[in-house]
Amino acid sequence: MEHILFSTSANAASGMAVHDDCKLKFLELKAKRTYRFIVFKIEEKQKQVIVEKVGEPAESYEDFTASLPADECRYAVYDYDFVTEENCQKSRIFFIASPDTSRVRSKMIYASSKDRFKRELDGIQVELQATDPTEIGLDVIKSRVDK
């Protein structure tokens, strides 16, 4: 009997698959608020996006940005809590394509896989594309929650 293996999450354009753990962890962040953030990495040899790191609910935005490598691309989601002018507690889930001063090949792989990967994470509310670390500062996050 022949077995055919395929991934329903394969990205036709770049050939990247999305590991189930990525979606499971994202659902836990979205539904249960189990995590403050999740950092995702593309494993080029395995051609898939995996979870690299999760942040506990008590971790800060500084903990999050410190977990992003300065010289490699990453995707990340961050659950940002804030209080509105009407004094309502709210949160927004940000999708962040992290700073990239990395190799051209790596940048191309991340860029070509981004939209497909983002679609796998149902519930993203705001997207940030950062080309350097200043573009994901907390002031930028704060400025985007009302838009």
N, C-alpha and C positions, 0 to 999 in steps of 0.2 A: 504494500500500500504506500502510495506516495504522499509525503507530507509537504505542504506548501506553507512556508513561513513568510509572513509579511507584517509590516507595521502599519496600522491604520493612521499613524501620526507622521508617516514619512513626508518630507517636504520635497515635492517633485522638482522644484527649481534647484535646491542645493543638496538634495539627498539626505538631509538631516532628519533623524527621528527624534521624537520627544519621549523621554523615559517616563513611564507611568507615575513614578515618584514625583515628578515635577507637578503634574496635575493634582495628585493627592495632597501634596503639601500646600499647594495654592488653595485648594478647597478648604483645608483646615484653617489657613490664615483667614480666608474670606468668611466662612461660616461660623467657625468656633473661636477665631482670634487667638489661635494657638501660638502664632509667631508674630513678631513685629516686622520681620523682613525675611526674604529668601533671595539668595544669590545663586544664579544659574550659570553654568559653564558649558561650552561646547567641547566635547571630547572628540577631537578631529579623527583620531584613529578608529574610534567606534562609530563615528558619524551620528552622534546623538547629543541632545541637550540633557544634562544631568543637574541635580541639586548639588551645589558645592558647599553651601553653608546656610543655616537657619539662625535667626536671632530670636531670643526669648522675648516675651511681651514687655518685660521691664527694660530691655535694652534701648539705648538712645539713638538719635539720628547720627550722632558722632560715632557710635559703635558700628552702625551700618556703613557709613562712608569709609571707616577704617578697615572694613572687611573687603573693600573693593581694591583689587591690585592696581597700582598706578600705571603699569606698563602692559596690561593685557585687557582685552575686551571682556565684558560680562553683561548679562541681562540681570535685572533684579526687580523685585516688587517690594514696595514699602507701604505699610499701613500707617497712614499719618492721621493722628488724632488732633482735633482743633475745636475751638469754641467759636461759634458764630457771633455776629454783633447782637443777635437776639438772645445770646447766652445759651444756645443749644449746643450740646456735645455732639460732634459729628466726626466721621472719618472718611478719608479718601484713599483708595488703593492706587498707588503710582506704579507705572511700569517705567523702568529706567534702563536705557542702553548706556552703559557706563563709559567713562572716558577712554579714549583709545589712542595711545601713542605706540601702539603695537605694530607688528608686521602687516604689510599691505594684504597679504593672503588672509590673515586672521580677520582683519577688518572687513574684507569682502565676504567671508563666510558668515560673520555675524550680521552684516547688513542684508545679505540675501536670505537669511533665515528668520529675520526679526518679525516680519509681519505674520508669517505662518505660526511662529511660536506664540506670538501675542494672542492670536485667535484661539489657541488651545487653552488659554487662561481666561475663561469667561468671567468678566466682572472687573476688568481693568477700567478705571475711571479717568485717569490722567496719564499721558505719556510724556516723558522727558528724554530727549536725545542729547547727550552731553558729549562734547568733543574735548572738554578739559574739566578738571575737578570743580572749577568755580561755577559751572553750569548746573551742578547738583547741590549747591549750597542750600542750607535750610531757608534762607531768605527767598530763594527761587521756589522752593516747595510751598512756602507760605503764600507767595504771590499767585500761585496757580490754583489754590483751593476754591477761590470764589469765581473762577471762570467757568 
